[in-house]
Amino acid sequence: MLPAAAAITAWLLLGRVWRMALAWALLFGIGALLVALSKMLFLGWGIGIRAIDFTGISGHAMLAAAVFPTVAHLVLQKRSPHVRLCGAALALALSLGVAVSRVALIAHSVSEAVAGCALGFAVSAAFIHLTRKLEAPRLSALPMALSLFVLIMLLHGERLPTQRWITDAALQLSGREHPFRRARWKASGLPGVTPAITRQPARLPHT
């Protein structure tokens, strides 16, 4: 999804719609930053919400909900209302499918997937709303759709080490040697403290 987000920026730049490209880059950047910050707060400081098993916004869900609706809007904006509606429904289904898959794979909790979807949809909705009166990019829909399909196929299975980068940054900033882990964090009754690092009271020497 990150390369797909970059592809959207490239499409808009090639279409010479500079304000639209800037709006997308800023909105997507804000969404990605919020995801990274939420994960860093947990990994470095153990900040989360135990009651709903929340340790950070799902990046996959956010990316899907931001990218798919935006692509559908750009590709189909010159089509009939019926076609645009079908495209929006498909984009919504794909976005929700990604979020559900993260929960099914036990990669994220329900609350984290929901937060990712909400943030991603906010990004795509804000982009569509803010650029609704701007000139459409001078690109045909077919090359845009085909390039995105080829990009996804070529990069399928490839992973950027974003989680490692976020973890390293959190440890550097917090000064911890090891990141907080969900299981120990949930088992701990004290905010920001895990059983593995709870300090024992000092023992006085025998006299």
N, C-alpha and C positions, 0 to 999 in steps of 0.2 A: 504493500500500500504506500510506503514512502516513495518509491520510484514513481508510482502512479500519481501521487501528489505533485512530484517534481514535473511529471509530464504535463499536468494541467497548466502549471506555470509556463512551461515551454510553449504549449499551444497558444496561450494568451499573448505571450511575447511575439510569437510568429504572426499572430493575427493583428499585431500592432494595437492592442487595446491595453495600453499601459496602466491606466487607472484600475481596470479590472484585474490585471496581473498583480498589482500592488495590493489590492484589497484581499485577494486570495492568499497571497504570501503572508500578509499580516494576520489574517484570521486563522489560517492554518497554523502559523507559528505560535500564536497565543494558545491554541488548543494543545499543541504538542508540548509547549512549556508547562501547562497546567498538569498534564499527564506525568511529565518528568518530575515536577516538584512534589506531587502527591506520593510518588513512589520513593523519592529521596527522603521525605519526611518519615516514612515508615522504616526504610532500610537503615537510615542513620540514627534516628531518634525514637523509633518505636511508636510513632504517632499514627493512630488509626481509630476506628470505631469498632470495638469488640462486639457490641450488641447486634450489628448487622454484618459482621465479618468483613469489614472494609479495611484494606491495606494499601489502596491506591487505585486510581482510575485505569481501567483496561485500555491499553494503547491500541490493541487490535480492534476493539469495538469502536473506539473514537475515530480511528483512521477510516474504517469501513463506512461509518455513518457520515463522515465528512466528505469522503471521496466519491462514493457511488451516486448520491443525489446530485452532487455538483457535476459529475460527468454526464448524467442523464439530462440535466438542465442545459448544458452546453451543446450536447449532441442533438437534442430534440427541440431546441428553443424556436426553430423555424417551422416546426411541424404543426399538425392540427392539435387542438385541445385534447382530443381523444387519445392521440398517440402520446402526447406529453403526459397525460394522466396514467397511461399504461406504463410508461417509462418510470414515472415517479413511484408507482406501486412496485415495480420490479426492483428499483434501487432500495426501497424500504425493506423488501423481503430479503435481499442480499445482505443488507446491513444487519438486520435482526438475526439472520442465519449465522453470520460471523460471531455475533455476541453470544448466541446460544451455544455455538461450538466451543467457545472458551470455557463456558460453565460445564459443558458435557465432558471436556477433557480435563476438568479440575484444574485448569490454569488460572481461573478467577472465580470469585464468588458471584452470586446473583447481583448483589449490590454494586460490585465493581463493574460488571458488564453493563448494568443499567446506567451507571454514571458515565461510562464510556460512550454509550449510545446517545445519552442526553447531550453530552458535550459535543459529540460529532455532529449531531443533527442541528445543534445551535450554530456551529461553524458554517455548515452548508446553507442553512436557512438565512443566516445573516448575510452570507455572500450573495445569495440569490436576491434577497431584498435590497441590499445596497447597490447592486449593479443592474437592477431591473430596467432602469431608464438609460443605461449606457449602450453605446453601439456594440452590436454583436461582433465577435471575432470573425475575420474574413477567412474562415477555413470551412471546408465542407465536412459534413458529419461523418461520411464513410472513412476518409483517412484518419480522422480522430479516433473513431471506434476501432479500426483495424490496428492502429499503432498501440493503443492501450491493450488490446487482446494479445498482440505479439509480445509486448513488454511483460505481461503477466505470465505468459507461457515460458518465456526465456528465463524469467527469474523465479519460477515456481520452485519451491523447496530451498531457495537461497535465503539466508538469514543474516541481517546485520546484527552485530553484537551490541545492540542498543541497551539491553538489560545490563550487560557487564559495564558499559560506560556509565550508566546511571548509578550502579552499585559502587563503582570506584569513586565517582564524584561524591556520593553520600558519605562514604567512609573517610574520604579526605577532609570533608567539611566538618564531620562530627567527631573525628579523632578516634573512632572505633577501629578495632582490628577486624571484627566480623560483623556482618549485617544482621539485623533482627530477622527472625524466621517466624512464619505465621503460626506454626504449631506451638512453639514455646511461648510466643506472645499471647495466644489465646488462652494458654494454660495459666499464665501469670495473672494474679489478681491486682497487681499494681501497675499503673500506667508507666510505660517506658522501662519496665524491669522484667527480665526473664529469669526463670529459676536458675539457669546456668551461670548467671553473673551476680546473683543476689549475694551480698556480702554477709559473712557470718560475724557475729559480735566477737571482738577481741577477747582472748582469754588472759586473765591475770596470772602471772607466774606464781607457783606454789611457794609459800614461805615456810 
